[in-house]
Amino acid sequence: MICIKTEIPEELCDIDDELKAIYHSSDTVCIWLFNSRQDRNRFMEDTAGMNKADREAYYVANFVS
């Protein structure tokens, strides 16, 4: 296991883990938030294999109002 020490805002920690999707690259960690577990699961299934930019675009197009 690899752990990277950082300060995570308490508000983010308080959100149910089933409503978050986490992505990392060599220089970035992204945490996407969802309204339901079903939304999170759909995001994970639909974006499998996508790069960060494509995932961001998909998230904005489908989950940001």
mmCIF file of the N, C-alpha and C atoms, coordinates in Angstrom:
data_MODEL
# 
_entry.id   MODEL 
# 
loop_
_atom_site.group_PDB 
_atom_site.id 
_atom_site.type_symbol 
_atom_site.label_atom_id 
_atom_site.label_alt_id 
_atom_site.label_comp_id 
_atom_site.label_asym_id 
_atom_site.label_entity_id 
_atom_site.label_seq_id 
_atom_site.pdbx_PDB_ins_code 
_atom_site.Cartn_x 
_atom_site.Cartn_y 
_atom_site.Cartn_z 
_atom_site.occupancy 
_atom_site.B_iso_or_equiv 
_atom_site.pdbx_formal_charge 
_atom_site.auth_seq_id 
_atom_site.auth_comp_id 
_atom_site.auth_asym_id 
_atom_site.auth_atom_id 
_atom_site.pdbx_PDB_model_num 
ATOM 1   N N  . MET A 1 1  ? 0.839   -1.160 0.000   1.00 0.00 ? 1  MET A N  1 
ATOM 2   C CA . MET A 1 1  ? 0.000   0.000  0.000   1.00 0.00 ? 1  MET A CA 1 
ATOM 3   C C  . MET A 1 1  ? 0.890   1.230  0.000   1.00 0.00 ? 1  MET A C  1 
ATOM 4   N N  . ILE A 1 2  ? 0.472   2.238  -0.752  1.00 0.00 ? 2  ILE A N  1 
ATOM 5   C CA . ILE A 1 2  ? 1.180   3.512  -0.784  1.00 0.00 ? 2  ILE A CA 1 
ATOM 6   C C  . ILE A 1 2  ? 0.238   4.580  -0.246  1.00 0.00 ? 2  ILE A C  1 
ATOM 7   N N  . CYS A 1 3  ? 0.699   5.323  0.714   1.00 0.00 ? 3  CYS A N  1 
ATOM 8   C CA . CYS A 1 3  ? -0.095  6.406  1.294   1.00 0.00 ? 3  CYS A CA 1 
ATOM 9   C C  . CYS A 1 3  ? 0.627   7.725  1.067   1.00 0.00 ? 3  CYS A C  1 
ATOM 10  N N  . ILE A 1 4  ? -0.121  8.736  0.679   1.00 0.00 ? 4  ILE A N  1 
ATOM 11  C CA . ILE A 1 4  ? 0.429   10.073 0.484   1.00 0.00 ? 4  ILE A CA 1 
ATOM 12  C C  . ILE A 1 4  ? -0.231  10.977 1.507   1.00 0.00 ? 4  ILE A C  1 
ATOM 13  N N  . LYS A 1 5  ? 0.539   11.506 2.395   1.00 0.00 ? 5  LYS A N  1 
ATOM 14  C CA . LYS A 1 5  ? 0.025   12.356 3.469   1.00 0.00 ? 5  LYS A CA 1 
ATOM 15  C C  . LYS A 1 5  ? -0.417  13.691 2.904   1.00 0.00 ? 5  LYS A C  1 
ATOM 16  N N  . THR A 1 6  ? -1.649  14.070 3.208   1.00 0.00 ? 6  THR A N  1 
ATOM 17  C CA . THR A 1 6  ? -2.170  15.366 2.799   1.00 0.00 ? 6  THR A CA 1 
ATOM 18  C C  . THR A 1 6  ? -3.311  15.743 3.729   1.00 0.00 ? 6  THR A C  1 
ATOM 19  N N  . GLU A 1 7  ? -3.701  16.972 3.688   1.00 0.00 ? 7  GLU A N  1 
ATOM 20  C CA . GLU A 1 7  ? -4.825  17.410 4.498   1.00 0.00 ? 7  GLU A CA 1 
ATOM 21  C C  . GLU A 1 7  ? -6.080  17.408 3.633   1.00 0.00 ? 7  GLU A C  1 
ATOM 22  N N  . ILE A 1 8  ? -7.056  16.616 4.050   1.00 0.00 ? 8  ILE A N  1 
ATOM 23  C CA . ILE A 1 8  ? -8.334  16.511 3.359   1.00 0.00 ? 8  ILE A CA 1 
ATOM 24  C C  . ILE A 1 8  ? -9.360  17.278 4.184   1.00 0.00 ? 8  ILE A C  1 
ATOM 25  N N  . PRO A 1 9  ? -10.128 18.172 3.549   1.00 0.00 ? 9  PRO A N  1 
ATOM 26  C CA . PRO A 1 9  ? -11.137 18.922 4.309   1.00 0.00 ? 9  PRO A CA 1 
ATOM 27  C C  . PRO A 1 9  ? -12.141 17.981 4.980   1.00 0.00 ? 9  PRO A C  1 
ATOM 28  N N  . GLU A 1 10 ? -12.502 18.284 6.194   1.00 0.00 ? 10 GLU A N  1 
ATOM 29  C CA . GLU A 1 10 ? -13.430 17.459 6.965   1.00 0.00 ? 10 GLU A CA 1 
ATOM 30  C C  . GLU A 1 10 ? -14.756 17.263 6.233   1.00 0.00 ? 10 GLU A C  1 
ATOM 31  N N  . GLU A 1 11 ? -15.210 18.297 5.507   1.00 0.00 ? 11 GLU A N  1 
ATOM 32  C CA . GLU A 1 11 ? -16.471 18.206 4.771   1.00 0.00 ? 11 GLU A CA 1 
ATOM 33  C C  . GLU A 1 11 ? -16.414 17.068 3.742   1.00 0.00 ? 11 GLU A C  1 
ATOM 34  N N  . LEU A 1 12 ? -15.269 16.875 3.150   1.00 0.00 ? 12 LEU A N  1 
ATOM 35  C CA . LEU A 1 12 ? -15.107 15.802 2.179   1.00 0.00 ? 12 LEU A CA 1 
ATOM 36  C C  . LEU A 1 12 ? -15.048 14.449 2.877   1.00 0.00 ? 12 LEU A C  1 
ATOM 37  N N  . CYS A 1 13 ? -14.392 14.394 3.996   1.00 0.00 ? 13 CYS A N  1 
ATOM 38  C CA . CYS A 1 13 ? -14.303 13.145 4.762   1.00 0.00 ? 13 CYS A CA 1 
ATOM 39  C C  . CYS A 1 13 ? -15.674 12.703 5.263   1.00 0.00 ? 13 CYS A C  1 
ATOM 40  N N  . ASP A 1 14 ? -16.546 13.647 5.548   1.00 0.00 ? 14 ASP A N  1 
ATOM 41  C CA . ASP A 1 14 ? -17.865 13.336 6.082   1.00 0.00 ? 14 ASP A CA 1 
ATOM 42  C C  . ASP A 1 14 ? -18.812 12.748 5.036   1.00 0.00 ? 14 ASP A C  1 
ATOM 43  N N  . ILE A 1 15 ? -18.501 12.908 3.747   1.00 0.00 ? 15 ILE A N  1 
ATOM 44  C CA . ILE A 1 15 ? -19.358 12.383 2.683   1.00 0.00 ? 15 ILE A CA 1 
ATOM 45  C C  . ILE A 1 15 ? -19.168 10.871 2.590   1.00 0.00 ? 15 ILE A C  1 
ATOM 46  N N  . ASP A 1 16 ? -20.274 10.168 2.483   1.00 0.00 ? 16 ASP A N  1 
ATOM 47  C CA . ASP A 1 16 ? -20.262 8.705  2.361   1.00 0.00 ? 16 ASP A CA 1 
ATOM 48  C C  . ASP A 1 16 ? -19.326 8.283  1.233   1.00 0.00 ? 16 ASP A C  1 
ATOM 49  N N  . ASP A 1 17 ? -18.457 7.326  1.497   1.00 0.00 ? 17 ASP A N  1 
ATOM 50  C CA . ASP A 1 17 ? -17.491 6.867  0.495   1.00 0.00 ? 17 ASP A CA 1 
ATOM 51  C C  . ASP A 1 17 ? -18.164 6.332  -0.762  1.00 0.00 ? 17 ASP A C  1 
ATOM 52  N N  . GLU A 1 18 ? -19.373 5.823  -0.654  1.00 0.00 ? 18 GLU A N  1 
ATOM 53  C CA . GLU A 1 18 ? -20.075 5.296  -1.823  1.00 0.00 ? 18 GLU A CA 1 
ATOM 54  C C  . GLU A 1 18 ? -20.548 6.397  -2.765  1.00 0.00 ? 18 GLU A C  1 
ATOM 55  N N  . LEU A 1 19 ? -20.397 7.654  -2.349  1.00 0.00 ? 19 LEU A N  1 
ATOM 56  C CA . LEU A 1 19 ? -20.788 8.790  -3.188  1.00 0.00 ? 19 LEU A CA 1 
ATOM 57  C C  . LEU A 1 19 ? -19.577 9.494  -3.789  1.00 0.00 ? 19 LEU A C  1 
ATOM 58  N N  . LYS A 1 20 ? -18.382 8.879  -3.657  1.00 0.00 ? 20 LYS A N  1 
ATOM 59  C CA . LYS A 1 20 ? -17.155 9.483  -4.165  1.00 0.00 ? 20 LYS A CA 1 
ATOM 60  C C  . LYS A 1 20 ? -16.464 8.534  -5.134  1.00 0.00 ? 20 LYS A C  1 
ATOM 61  N N  . ALA A 1 21 ? -15.845 9.108  -6.151  1.00 0.00 ? 21 ALA A N  1 
ATOM 62  C CA . ALA A 1 21 ? -14.963 8.350  -7.042  1.00 0.00 ? 21 ALA A CA 1 
ATOM 63  C C  . ALA A 1 21 ? -13.620 9.060  -7.018  1.00 0.00 ? 21 ALA A C  1 
ATOM 64  N N  . ILE A 1 22 ? -12.562 8.292  -6.909  1.00 0.00 ? 22 ILE A N  1 
ATOM 65  C CA . ILE A 1 22 ? -11.220 8.869  -6.791  1.00 0.00 ? 22 ILE A CA 1 
ATOM 66  C C  . ILE A 1 22 ? -10.374 8.426  -7.977  1.00 0.00 ? 22 ILE A C  1 
ATOM 67  N N  . TYR A 1 23 ? -9.670  9.388  -8.554  1.00 0.00 ? 23 TYR A N  1 
ATOM 68  C CA . TYR A 1 23 ? -8.772  9.139  -9.685  1.00 0.00 ? 23 TYR A CA 1 
ATOM 69  C C  . TYR A 1 23 ? -7.437  9.786  -9.354  1.00 0.00 ? 23 TYR A C  1 
ATOM 70  N N  . HIS A 1 24 ? -6.365  9.172  -9.773  1.00 0.00 ? 24 HIS A N  1 
ATOM 71  C CA . HIS A 1 24 ? -5.055  9.800  -9.574  1.00 0.00 ? 24 HIS A CA 1 
ATOM 72  C C  . HIS A 1 24 ? -4.203  9.602  -10.811 1.00 0.00 ? 24 HIS A C  1 
ATOM 73  N N  . SER A 1 25 ? -3.315  10.554 -11.005 1.00 0.00 ? 25 SER A N  1 
ATOM 74  C CA . SER A 1 25 ? -2.279  10.440 -12.023 1.00 0.00 ? 25 SER A CA 1 
ATOM 75  C C  . SER A 1 25 ? -0.959  10.713 -11.318 1.00 0.00 ? 25 SER A C  1 
ATOM 76  N N  . SER A 1 26 ? 0.078   10.943 -12.070 1.00 0.00 ? 26 SER A N  1 
ATOM 77  C CA . SER A 1 26 ? 1.381   11.161 -11.425 1.00 0.00 ? 26 SER A CA 1 
ATOM 78  C C  . SER A 1 26 ? 1.460   12.475 -10.662 1.00 0.00 ? 26 SER A C  1 
ATOM 79  N N  . ASP A 1 27 ? 0.558   13.422 -10.974 1.00 0.00 ? 27 ASP A N  1 
ATOM 80  C CA . ASP A 1 27 ? 0.646   14.726 -10.300 1.00 0.00 ? 27 ASP A CA 1 
ATOM 81  C C  . ASP A 1 27 ? -0.692  15.253 -9.786  1.00 0.00 ? 27 ASP A C  1 
ATOM 82  N N  . THR A 1 28 ? -1.751  14.437 -9.838  1.00 0.00 ? 28 THR A N  1 
ATOM 83  C CA . THR A 1 28 ? -3.072  14.926 -9.470  1.00 0.00 ? 28 THR A CA 1 
ATOM 84  C C  . THR A 1 28 ? -3.885  13.830 -8.800  1.00 0.00 ? 28 THR A C  1 
ATOM 85  N N  . VAL A 1 29 ? -4.687  14.225 -7.834  1.00 0.00 ? 29 VAL A N  1 
ATOM 86  C CA . VAL A 1 29 ? -5.711  13.356 -7.265  1.00 0.00 ? 29 VAL A CA 1 
ATOM 87  C C  . VAL A 1 29 ? -7.032  14.083 -7.440  1.00 0.00 ? 29 VAL A C  1 
ATOM 88  N N  . CYS A 1 30 ? -8.005  13.419 -8.075  1.00 0.00 ? 30 CYS A N  1 
ATOM 89  C CA . CYS A 1 30 ? -9.333  13.996 -8.288  1.00 0.00 ? 30 CYS A CA 1 
ATOM 90  C C  . CYS A 1 30 ? -10.344 13.188 -7.487  1.00 0.00 ? 30 CYS A C  1 
ATOM 91  N N  . ILE A 1 31 ? -11.258 13.886 -6.847  1.00 0.00 ? 31 ILE A N  1 
ATOM 92  C CA . ILE A 1 31 ? -12.346 13.226 -6.130  1.00 0.00 ? 31 ILE A CA 1 
ATOM 93  C C  . ILE A 1 31 ? -13.642 13.791 -6.682  1.00 0.00 ? 31 ILE A C  1 
ATOM 94  N N  . TRP A 1 32 ? -14.421 12.924 -7.339  1.00 0.00 ? 32 TRP A N  1 
ATOM 95  C CA . TRP A 1 32 ? -15.705 13.337 -7.885  1.00 0.00 ? 32 TRP A CA 1 
ATOM 96  C C  . TRP A 1 32 ? -16.791 12.946 -6.897  1.00 0.00 ? 32 TRP A C  1 
ATOM 97  N N  . LEU A 1 33 ? -17.779 13.814 -6.734  1.00 0.00 ? 33 LEU A N  1 
ATOM 98  C CA . LEU A 1 33 ? -18.875 13.581 -5.797  1.00 0.00 ? 33 LEU A CA 1 
ATOM 99  C C  . LEU A 1 33 ? -20.178 13.371 -6.556  1.00 0.00 ? 33 LEU A C  1 
ATOM 100 N N  . PHE A 1 34 ? -21.015 12.487 -6.029  1.00 0.00 ? 34 PHE A N  1 
ATOM 101 C CA . PHE A 1 34 ? -22.260 12.116 -6.688  1.00 0.00 ? 34 PHE A CA 1 
ATOM 102 C C  . PHE A 1 34 ? -23.425 12.175 -5.711  1.00 0.00 ? 34 PHE A C  1 
ATOM 103 N N  . ASN A 1 35 ? -24.632 12.265 -6.260  1.00 0.00 ? 35 ASN A N  1 
ATOM 104 C CA . ASN A 1 35 ? -25.837 12.309 -5.439  1.00 0.00 ? 35 ASN A CA 1 
ATOM 105 C C  . ASN A 1 35 ? -26.285 10.927 -4.998  1.00 0.00 ? 35 ASN A C  1 
ATOM 106 N N  . SER A 1 36 ? -25.891 9.897  -5.722  1.00 0.00 ? 36 SER A N  1 
ATOM 107 C CA . SER A 1 36 ? -26.311 8.546  -5.373  1.00 0.00 ? 36 SER A CA 1 
ATOM 108 C C  . SER A 1 36 ? -25.212 7.549  -5.719  1.00 0.00 ? 36 SER A C  1 
ATOM 109 N N  . ARG A 1 37 ? -25.309 6.377  -5.101  1.00 0.00 ? 37 ARG A N  1 
ATOM 110 C CA . ARG A 1 37 ? -24.383 5.296  -5.401  1.00 0.00 ? 37 ARG A CA 1 
ATOM 111 C C  . ARG A 1 37 ? -24.537 4.857  -6.855  1.00 0.00 ? 37 ARG A C  1 
ATOM 112 N N  . GLN A 1 38 ? -25.757 4.883  -7.346  1.00 0.00 ? 38 GLN A N  1 
ATOM 113 C CA . GLN A 1 38 ? -26.019 4.499  -8.733  1.00 0.00 ? 38 GLN A CA 1 
ATOM 114 C C  . GLN A 1 38 ? -25.307 5.442  -9.702  1.00 0.00 ? 38 GLN A C  1 
ATOM 115 N N  . ASP A 1 39 ? -25.337 6.753  -9.406  1.00 0.00 ? 39 ASP A N  1 
ATOM 116 C CA . ASP A 1 39 ? -24.621 7.723  -10.248 1.00 0.00 ? 39 ASP A CA 1 
ATOM 117 C C  . ASP A 1 39 ? -23.125 7.436  -10.232 1.00 0.00 ? 39 ASP A C  1 
ATOM 118 N N  . ARG A 1 40 ? -22.593 7.189  -9.040  1.00 0.00 ? 40 ARG A N  1 
ATOM 119 C CA . ARG A 1 40 ? -21.162 6.895  -8.917  1.00 0.00 ? 40 ARG A CA 1 
ATOM 120 C C  . ARG A 1 40 ? -20.799 5.639  -9.715  1.00 0.00 ? 40 ARG A C  1 
ATOM 121 N N  . ASN A 1 41 ? -21.605 4.605  -9.580  1.00 0.00 ? 41 ASN A N  1 
ATOM 122 C CA . ASN A 1 41 ? -21.337 3.357  -10.286 1.00 0.00 ? 41 ASN A CA 1 
ATOM 123 C C  . ASN A 1 41 ? -21.437 3.532  -11.795 1.00 0.00 ? 41 ASN A C  1 
ATOM 124 N N  . ARG A 1 42 ? -22.429 4.300  -12.259 1.00 0.00 ? 42 ARG A N  1 
ATOM 125 C CA . ARG A 1 42 ? -22.561 4.560  -13.689 1.00 0.00 ? 42 ARG A CA 1 
ATOM 126 C C  . ARG A 1 42 ? -21.340 5.314  -14.207 1.00 0.00 ? 42 ARG A C  1 
ATOM 127 N N  . PHE A 1 43 ? -20.899 6.325  -13.449 1.00 0.00 ? 43 PHE A N  1 
ATOM 128 C CA . PHE A 1 43 ? -19.697 7.077  -13.813 1.00 0.00 ? 43 PHE A CA 1 
ATOM 129 C C  . PHE A 1 43 ? -18.494 6.143  -13.938 1.00 0.00 ? 43 PHE A C  1 
ATOM 130 N N  . MET A 1 44 ? -18.317 5.270  -12.959 1.00 0.00 ? 44 MET A N  1 
ATOM 131 C CA . MET A 1 44 ? -17.171 4.357  -12.971 1.00 0.00 ? 44 MET A CA 1 
ATOM 132 C C  . MET A 1 44 ? -17.244 3.415  -14.170 1.00 0.00 ? 44 MET A C  1 
ATOM 133 N N  . GLU A 1 45 ? -18.418 2.878  -14.457 1.00 0.00 ? 45 GLU A N  1 
ATOM 134 C CA . GLU A 1 45 ? -18.565 1.963  -15.589 1.00 0.00 ? 45 GLU A CA 1 
ATOM 135 C C  . GLU A 1 45 ? -18.365 2.681  -16.922 1.00 0.00 ? 45 GLU A C  1 
ATOM 136 N N  . ASP A 1 46 ? -18.981 3.854  -17.054 1.00 0.00 ? 46 ASP A N  1 
ATOM 137 C CA . ASP A 1 46 ? -18.945 4.567  -18.331 1.00 0.00 ? 46 ASP A CA 1 
ATOM 138 C C  . ASP A 1 46 ? -17.589 5.198  -18.633 1.00 0.00 ? 46 ASP A C  1 
ATOM 139 N N  . THR A 1 47 ? -16.778 5.456  -17.603 1.00 0.00 ? 47 THR A N  1 
ATOM 140 C CA . THR A 1 47 ? -15.504 6.136  -17.827 1.00 0.00 ? 47 THR A CA 1 
ATOM 141 C C  . THR A 1 47 ? -14.299 5.215  -17.690 1.00 0.00 ? 47 THR A C  1 
ATOM 142 N N  . ALA A 1 48 ? -14.533 3.931  -17.514 1.00 0.00 ? 48 ALA A N  1 
ATOM 143 C CA . ALA A 1 48 ? -13.417 2.978  -17.403 1.00 0.00 ? 48 ALA A CA 1 
ATOM 144 C C  . ALA A 1 48 ? -12.525 3.105  -18.634 1.00 0.00 ? 48 ALA A C  1 
ATOM 145 N N  . GLY A 1 49 ? -11.240 3.296  -18.405 1.00 0.00 ? 49 GLY A N  1 
ATOM 146 C CA . GLY A 1 49 ? -10.278 3.405  -19.491 1.00 0.00 ? 49 GLY A CA 1 
ATOM 147 C C  . GLY A 1 49 ? -10.088 4.808  -20.039 1.00 0.00 ? 49 GLY A C  1 
ATOM 148 N N  . MET A 1 50 ? -10.899 5.764  -19.587 1.00 0.00 ? 50 MET A N  1 
ATOM 149 C CA . MET A 1 50 ? -10.759 7.148  -20.066 1.00 0.00 ? 50 MET A CA 1 
ATOM 150 C C  . MET A 1 50 ? -9.598  7.833  -19.368 1.00 0.00 ? 50 MET A C  1 
ATOM 151 N N  . ASN A 1 51 ? -9.026  8.822  -20.035 1.00 0.00 ? 51 ASN A N  1 
ATOM 152 C CA . ASN A 1 51 ? -8.008  9.643  -19.377 1.00 0.00 ? 51 ASN A CA 1 
ATOM 153 C C  . ASN A 1 51 ? -8.695  10.718 -18.529 1.00 0.00 ? 51 ASN A C  1 
ATOM 154 N N  . LYS A 1 52 ? -7.910  11.444 -17.780 1.00 0.00 ? 52 LYS A N  1 
ATOM 155 C CA . LYS A 1 52 ? -8.442  12.430 -16.839 1.00 0.00 ? 52 LYS A CA 1 
ATOM 156 C C  . LYS A 1 52 ? -9.305  13.482 -17.537 1.00 0.00 ? 52 LYS A C  1 
ATOM 157 N N  . ALA A 1 53 ? -8.847  14.024 -18.628 1.00 0.00 ? 53 ALA A N  1 
ATOM 158 C CA . ALA A 1 53 ? -9.597  15.077 -19.328 1.00 0.00 ? 53 ALA A CA 1 
ATOM 159 C C  . ALA A 1 53 ? -10.942 14.564 -19.823 1.00 0.00 ? 53 ALA A C  1 
ATOM 160 N N  . ASP A 1 54 ? -10.971 13.359 -20.345 1.00 0.00 ? 54 ASP A N  1 
ATOM 161 C CA . ASP A 1 54 ? -12.226 12.787 -20.822 1.00 0.00 ? 54 ASP A CA 1 
ATOM 162 C C  . ASP A 1 54 ? -13.180 12.500 -19.660 1.00 0.00 ? 54 ASP A C  1 
ATOM 163 N N  . ARG A 1 55 ? -12.639 12.028 -18.550 1.00 0.00 ? 55 ARG A N  1 
ATOM 164 C CA . ARG A 1 55 ? -13.488 11.797 -17.366 1.00 0.00 ? 55 ARG A CA 1 
ATOM 165 C C  . ARG A 1 55 ? -14.052 13.111 -16.853 1.00 0.00 ? 55 ARG A C  1 
ATOM 166 N N  . GLU A 1 56 ? -13.239 14.146 -16.811 1.00 0.00 ? 56 GLU A N  1 
ATOM 167 C CA . GLU A 1 56 ? -13.728 15.452 -16.355 1.00 0.00 ? 56 GLU A CA 1 
ATOM 168 C C  . GLU A 1 56 ? -14.860 15.935 -17.255 1.00 0.00 ? 56 GLU A C  1 
ATOM 169 N N  . ALA A 1 57 ? -14.684 15.806 -18.563 1.00 0.00 ? 57 ALA A N  1 
ATOM 170 C CA . ALA A 1 57 ? -15.712 16.252 -19.509 1.00 0.00 ? 57 ALA A CA 1 
ATOM 171 C C  . ALA A 1 57 ? -16.993 15.439 -19.332 1.00 0.00 ? 57 ALA A C  1 
ATOM 172 N N  . TYR A 1 58 ? -16.857 14.141 -19.137 1.00 0.00 ? 58 TYR A N  1 
ATOM 173 C CA . TYR A 1 58 ? -18.025 13.282 -18.929 1.00 0.00 ? 58 TYR A CA 1 
ATOM 174 C C  . TYR A 1 58 ? -18.759 13.692 -17.652 1.00 0.00 ? 58 TYR A C  1 
ATOM 175 N N  . TYR A 1 59 ? -18.002 13.945 -16.585 1.00 0.00 ? 59 TYR A N  1 
ATOM 176 C CA . TYR A 1 59 ? -18.595 14.343 -15.303 1.00 0.00 ? 59 TYR A CA 1 
ATOM 177 C C  . TYR A 1 59 ? -19.380 15.648 -15.468 1.00 0.00 ? 59 TYR A C  1 
ATOM 178 N N  . VAL A 1 60 ? -18.781 16.625 -16.087 1.00 0.00 ? 60 VAL A N  1 
ATOM 179 C CA . VAL A 1 60 ? -19.443 17.926 -16.277 1.00 0.00 ? 60 VAL A CA 1 
ATOM 180 C C  . VAL A 1 60 ? -20.696 17.769 -17.133 1.00 0.00 ? 60 VAL A C  1 
ATOM 181 N N  . ALA A 1 61 ? -20.605 16.989 -18.192 1.00 0.00 ? 61 ALA A N  1 
ATOM 182 C CA . ALA A 1 61 ? -21.745 16.816 -19.097 1.00 0.00 ? 61 ALA A CA 1 
ATOM 183 C C  . ALA A 1 61 ? -22.895 16.046 -18.451 1.00 0.00 ? 61 ALA A C  1 
ATOM 184 N N  . ASN A 1 62 ? -22.594 15.162 -17.508 1.00 0.00 ? 62 ASN A N  1 
ATOM 185 C CA . ASN A 1 62 ? -23.626 14.283 -16.989 1.00 0.00 ? 62 ASN A CA 1 
ATOM 186 C C  . ASN A 1 62 ? -24.026 14.492 -15.527 1.00 0.00 ? 62 ASN A C  1 
ATOM 187 N N  . PHE A 1 63 ? -23.196 15.186 -14.754 1.00 0.00 ? 63 PHE A N  1 
ATOM 188 C CA . PHE A 1 63 ? -23.485 15.278 -13.325 1.00 0.00 ? 63 PHE A CA 1 
ATOM 189 C C  . PHE A 1 63 ? -23.451 16.689 -12.752 1.00 0.00 ? 63 PHE A C  1 
ATOM 190 N N  . VAL A 1 64 ? -23.030 17.670 -13.508 1.00 0.00 ? 64 VAL A N  1 
ATOM 191 C CA . VAL A 1 64 ? -22.976 19.048 -13.015 1.00 0.00 ? 64 VAL A CA 1 
ATOM 192 C C  . VAL A 1 64 ? -24.196 19.788 -13.542 1.00 0.00 ? 64 VAL A C  1 
ATOM 193 N N  . SER A 1 65 ? -24.931 20.395 -12.630 1.00 0.00 ? 65 SER A N  1 
ATOM 194 C CA . SER A 1 65 ? -26.121 21.119 -13.079 1.00 0.00 ? 65 SER A CA 1 
ATOM 195 C C  . SER A 1 65 ? -25.915 22.616 -13.018 1.00 0.00 ? 65 SER A C  1 
# 
